[in-house]
Amino acid sequence: MPRDSLSDTDRVRFCSFSSFVEIPTQISEIHIRMGNLHCPPADASQLASFARGICSFPSYNPSPLFSQMLSINSSFYLKNHYKAVQTSLTPEQLEDFTRSLRTTFGREGKVTLGGVGVVALSLAVLFDTLAKQVRGEPVAESGPISGLFLKDLSGYYPPQVYTISRYLRLVPHIANNPSRMREVTERCILQLKADLQAIKKLGEYHTLPLEEDVTLLNMHLSQFFETFLEIHLLRIKNGTAEDFPSGDVTIQGSPIFNLNCDPEVADKDFLAAIEKSDNRTQEAFQKCKPENGTLSTSLLQYVANLEWEDTKSHVIFTFSKTKEDEIIAQKDDFDLKTNALGKWEEQLTGQVTYWHTHLLIS
């Protein structure tokens, strides 16, 4: 959702379930009072990328798998991702990749609710993981899933990231067992709530800077994921939007940007570089520059904030225009066998022939 569609009120309902989750926008002073609310996301991203060449700050774009797999078009995106991963492999690697999937899901290759929501995301992560393994690349078996969340320069991730990563690694092994999926999903929701309370206490005692840009955005991503865990439970239980659990979970604070430069010097260098930049960058600057021409913070912080807000808004409001019952009613399974580019039955057929032949002989 673009920034100009957000309300300037202190709180905004990001989904219209009868019992909703609220997240305070508390958009920073520069964003409300002097930010340009009509800056398109593509232009904000262009400016941020250009600005990082002047003064280093993190990219605030998480893995596109988040917004793709947790969307109304998740089945479409998952099929495309499955195909893209397979076509990136050599024939030998593809054979190993397919064998690993058969080992996990069996000869039928069906994944219950695999085409939607958190299960679709877990499959997308699994495809990437298996592809790395068959290429001989190192793959971590625990900890945050590489590339899925934003990485803080200090290496810190909030506890929710670890909880979600454990859940996503486990799902492929239990997806076809509804009762087990329900149990594990309910437990994950409880753990995420406990994680949030624990991290809030650390913030209250000033032992953890919760409002630092990357940490705060990862917390928003975790909250977004928790919402889709609730949606998945409703799918399993054949529930509706009216059954969505009540709650008022808040993530407070505006991001703190720690730029690796002297802001005053960097601003001057940035403006000088803009004047010499290509037409695309200059057009983006004209659309996104502060509307009244003044700032209470550095220009580089303003640019960083544009991208940060766009990322948060895009992910949180992914399904804002989708009818809640429509997205809950999505129950697409995923057929690994039908969409496989490798020979799914090759190994199993050989085994059956072997045993059939030897049983006849004996």
N, C-alpha and C positions, 0 to 999 in steps of 0.2 A: 504494500500500500504506500503511495507516495506521501511525503510529509505534509503536503497541502491538504490531504484528506483527514489528517489527525486533528482531534479537538485540542484546544489550548487549555482545557480544564485539567485539574490536578490528577484526575484518574480517568482511565478509559477502559471500557469493557472490550476485551479483545476477542471474546466469543460470546454469542448471545444465548448460550445455554441458560435454562431457567435458573440454575445455580452456576455462577460463573467464576472464573479466576480473574482477579484484577491485578494489573501491574501499573504502578504509578509511572506516568510518563516523566514528570519532573524534568522536562527537557531543559537543558542548561540555559543560562541567561543569554548567552550569545545566540542560542538557537531561536528563542522566542522573541527577544527584544530587537536583535539586529541581524539575525540570520535570514538568509534568502529561502523562504519556504517553497519556492517554485523551481528549485534546482533539481533537474531530472537525475535519477540515480546513476545513469550512464555518465553524465557529466561530472557528478561528484566523484565517481570512481576514477575518471580520467584525471581530474585535478589531484586527487590523493596520490595516484601513481606518479604523477609528475612531481609533486611536492616531496615524495620520498627520495627523489634524486637530489634534493637540496638538503633535506634534514630527515634522518632515519626515524621512522616510526612504524609500528606493525601494520600489516594488512589486516583489515577487519572482515575479510570474506571467508566464511567457513566453507567446508566442503559443500558443493552443490547437491550432494546426496541428501542433505537435510531437507531442503525445500522441495526437491523432486520426489523423494520417496514418501514424504509426509504431505502429500497433496492429493487432489482429486484425480490426478492423472498418473498416479504411482505405477499402475500396471504397465502403461506405455513406457514410462521412463525406465522401469526395471528391465523390460524386454530389450530396450535399446542398450542399456548398460551391460546386460548379459552378452549380447551380440558383440559389443565393442571389446569387451574383455577377451572373449574367445578369439576374435579376429586378430588380436594383438599377439597371439601365441603361435609358436611354430607347431607343426603337426605332432611332434613328439610331446611338446609341452601340453598341447590340447588334449592328448590322450591321457596324460597324468591328471590334468585338471578334471576331465570328465570322470575318470575313475574315482577321484576323491569325492565328487558329488554323489556318485552311485553308492559309495561306501556309507555316506551320511544319510542319504534319503531312500536308498533301496532301488530296486529295478524299475518301479513305476515312476519315480521321479516327481511325484506330486508333493506340493508343499501347501498345507492348509492355511488359508488366508495369506498366502505368500505374496500375493500381488498388491497388498495394501499395507499402509502404515508401518508400524514398528517391525513387522516381519519382513516387509519389502526392504526396509533399511538394513536389517540384519543380513538378508541375502546379498544385497549390494556390497556390504562390507566383507562377507564371506567370499564373494567372487574376487574382490581385490586381493584378499589375503591369500587365497589359493593360487592366484596368478603370480604373486610374488614368490610363493614357495616353489612352484614348478620352474620359475626362472632362476632359482638358486639365490634369491635375495633374502636378507635377514628379516624375520617377522617376529615381533614381540608377542608372547603368549599371554601377557597380562599387562596391566596398566592402561593408560589412555590409548584408544585406537588411533594409530598414526594418521594424521591428515584430516580427521573428522571434526575435531574441535580446533579452536584457535590456540596456538602455542605461545605462551608467555616467554619473554626473553630469559626470565629467571628459571624457567622450567616448571613453574607452579601451575597446577590445575585444581580447581575446587573439587571437593569430594564427590559431588554429583557426577563428574566426568568419569570417575573410576567406577561408580555404581552402574552408569549407563553402559560403559564399555564391557563390564562383566555380563550384563544382561544380553547385549547384542551378540556376544560370542557364544552364549549358551542357547539362544533361541533356535538356531538351525537344528540342534540336537533334540529339541522337544516340541517343535512347531506342530507336528502331527498328533500330539497328545493334548486335547483340549483341556482336560482337568489339570494337567501339569502346567500348561501355559497359563491358565487362570491363576494357579497357586503362585507361580514364579512372578507373574506380572503384578499381582497384588502385593507381594513382598517387596518388589522393586519400588512400587509407589510409596510404600511406607518408609523404605530406606531413603528415598529422595527427600521426603518430608523431614526425616530426622537429619539428613545431611544439611538441609537448609537451616534448620534451627541451630545446629551445631556451629555452622559457619557464621550465623548472625551473632552468636555469643562471642566468637573470636573478634568480630568487628566491633562489638560493644566495648570490649576490653582493649581495643586498639592494638591487638596483636596481629591483625591481618588487614591489609589495605583492600577492603572489599570493592571499593569504587574505582580501582585502577582499571583502565580501559578493557584489557583482554579478560581479566577475571570477571568483571561485571557482565560482559557480553557472553561468556561461557555459562554464566548463571542463567541468563535469559534463554539461551539455547536449551539448557537443562530443563527449565520450566516449560518450554514449548514441547519438549519430548515427553514430559510427564503428562501433559494434556492428551497426547496421543496414546499413552499407556491407558488412560481412562477410557478413551474411545475404543481401544482394542478390547478392553473388558466388556464394554457394551456390545461389541460385535459377537463375542463368545457367548454372552448371555442373552442375545437377541433383544437387547434393550433399545431404548429410544433416547432422544435428547432430553426428555423429561426425567429420565433416570440418571442424568449426569449428576455426580455427587456434589454436595454443597461444599463451599470452601471460600476462603478469602486469603489467598497466599500473596504476599507482596514482596517485591524486590525493589528496594529503594536506592536512590542515589543517582547522581549524574556522573559520567565518566571523568576520570582524572587522566590527562595525557602527559606522559613523561617523555618529551622529545629529546633526542640525543644531539642537541645543538644549542647555541645561544639564540633564543627566539627573536630578539631584536635584529641581530645580524642576518639570521635566516630569512626573516620577512623581507628585508631589502634585497637579498639575493634571489628570493622567489619572485618578487615583482619584476626584477631586472630580467630574469630568465623567461618570465611570461611574455615580456615585450618581444623577445627574440624567438619565441616558440612558434610551432606550426599553427595553421588556422584552426584546426580542431581544438587544440588546447586553449587558444585565445577565446574561441566561442564558448567553451565550457566555463571559462573564468567569467565572462560577461554575464552568463546566465546565473552563476552561483555566487558571485561576489556579494558582500554584505550590502543590503538594500540602501541603507542610509550612509554607507561609506565609513562608518566608525565602528571600532571594536573595543571591548573592555579586556580582551585577551589577545594573544598573538594571532596573526593571520594563519600561520601553520596549524595552530590548535583548532582554529575555526574550520579549516579544510579537513583535518582529521576527524572532527566531530560530524561533518557532513556525511562521510562514509560510514562512520560508526552508527549514526542514527538510521541511515538507510538500511544497513544490515539488520539491525534489530527490528525495524518496522517490517522489512520484507519477510523475515522468517516468522515473526510472531503473527503477522496478519495474512499468512499464506492462504488460509482457508476462510478469510473473513467474509468473502462474497459467496461462499458455498452454504447451501442450506444444511444445517447440522444433521438432520435426519438422513439427508442424502449421503453424506460422507460416512455416517455410522452404518448405513445400509450396505455400503460397499463390502463385499465378502469374496472378492476374487481370489481363487487359489492360483498357484503358479506352477506351470508344467515345465520342469527342467528338461525332461526328455524330448518333448515336442520342439522346444526352442534350442536344443543342443545342436551345435555344428559338428561335433565329433560323433563317432559311432557309439551311441549309448549302450546298445545291447552286445557289443562285440565280445567283451570279456565273459559276461554271464552266459551267452550262447555257447561259447567254447567250453565252459565248465559243465553245462548241461549235457552237451554232446559227449564229453569225456566220460561222465558218470553213466550216461545211458548206454554207451558202447560197452563199458567194462561190466555193467550189471548184466547185459545180455550174454556176454561171453562167459561170465561165471555161472 
